[in-house]
């Protein structure tokens, strides 16, 4: 089964990559021993200043999921890298298309541009609503 991941705007200064935790199974250790695992997005483990850095990390995570084996040829690895690159590009472009103006303005401001949405300036850098899936 493929691991699901997404890029989120963690706060006004950071992007993060989250991983999906499938539900089911029983928690074996810790304070919640014996309870059923809930299906949810895990807390991000690392944060990134720019969307490009978060996308690069997502790409590395996908490449890390490639099954390692002695039978894998260089050609097969190249195919996996190409597929991962295409999926990250498609994901980021679809994510950008769904975002509101203020998040897109934030991306430009990360690069040093001075931009507003035309409505008396920008009030915040962060989009507090999560993107639709």
GIGI-V923602 format. One record per residue. N is the residue number from 1. RES is the residue in three letters. D_LAST is the distance of its C-alpha to the last C-alpha in Angstrom with 2 decimals. Layout:
n | res | d_last
N | RES | D_LAST
N | RES | D_LAST
//
This chain:
n | res | d_last
1 | UNK | 19.13
2 | UNK | 16.83
3 | UNK | 15.53
4 | UNK | 11.81
5 | UNK | 11.46
6 | UNK | 9.48
7 | UNK | 11.31
8 | UNK | 11.48
9 | UNK | 14.18
10 | UNK | 16.34
11 | UNK | 19.01
12 | UNK | 20.99
13 | UNK | 22.46
14 | UNK | 20.12
15 | UNK | 17.02
16 | UNK | 16.14
17 | UNK | 14.64
18 | UNK | 13.33
19 | UNK | 13.85
20 | UNK | 12.62
21 | UNK | 15.67
22 | UNK | 16.01
23 | UNK | 17.98
24 | UNK | 21.53
25 | UNK | 24.68
26 | UNK | 27.08
27 | UNK | 27.36
28 | UNK | 30.68
29 | UNK | 31.66
30 | UNK | 31.65
31 | UNK | 31.53
32 | UNK | 29.14
33 | UNK | 31.08
34 | UNK | 30.89
35 | UNK | 27.64
36 | UNK | 24.71
37 | UNK | 21.78
38 | UNK | 18.60
39 | UNK | 15.17
40 | UNK | 13.38
41 | UNK | 12.34
42 | UNK | 15.80
43 | UNK | 17.49
44 | UNK | 17.54
45 | UNK | 20.88
46 | UNK | 21.41
47 | UNK | 20.76
48 | UNK | 21.25
49 | UNK | 22.83
50 | UNK | 21.15
51 | UNK | 17.91
52 | UNK | 20.18
53 | UNK | 21.35
54 | UNK | 17.92
55 | UNK | 17.11
56 | UNK | 20.58
57 | UNK | 20.04
58 | UNK | 16.85
59 | UNK | 19.13
60 | UNK | 21.88
61 | UNK | 19.86
62 | UNK | 18.93
63 | UNK | 22.62
64 | UNK | 23.73
65 | UNK | 22.12
66 | UNK | 24.40
67 | UNK | 27.01
68 | UNK | 30.27
69 | UNK | 33.37
70 | UNK | 36.82
71 | UNK | 36.24
72 | UNK | 33.55
73 | UNK | 35.02
74 | UNK | 34.30
75 | UNK | 33.07
76 | UNK | 30.47
77 | UNK | 29.31
78 | UNK | 29.13
79 | UNK | 26.94
80 | UNK | 24.50
81 | UNK | 24.53
82 | UNK | 23.96
83 | UNK | 20.98
84 | UNK | 19.42
85 | UNK | 20.23
86 | UNK | 18.73
87 | UNK | 15.39
88 | UNK | 15.22
89 | UNK | 16.35
90 | UNK | 13.83
91 | UNK | 10.90
92 | UNK | 12.64
93 | UNK | 13.55
94 | UNK | 10.17
95 | UNK | 9.13
96 | UNK | 12.53
97 | UNK | 12.30
98 | UNK | 9.58
99 | UNK | 11.71
100 | UNK | 14.59
101 | UNK | 18.15
102 | UNK | 19.08
103 | UNK | 16.72
104 | UNK | 18.05
105 | UNK | 21.48
106 | UNK | 21.01
107 | UNK | 20.42
108 | UNK | 23.62
109 | UNK | 25.44
110 | UNK | 24.72
111 | UNK | 26.77
112 | UNK | 29.55
113 | UNK | 29.14
114 | UNK | 30.01
115 | UNK | 27.58
116 | UNK | 26.74
117 | UNK | 24.60
118 | UNK | 27.92
119 | UNK | 27.78
120 | UNK | 30.48
121 | UNK | 28.80
122 | UNK | 25.79
123 | UNK | 25.75
124 | UNK | 23.22
125 | UNK | 21.66
126 | UNK | 18.57
127 | UNK | 15.54
128 | UNK | 15.42
129 | UNK | 12.14
130 | UNK | 8.94
131 | UNK | 6.35
132 | UNK | 3.76
133 | UNK | 0.00
//
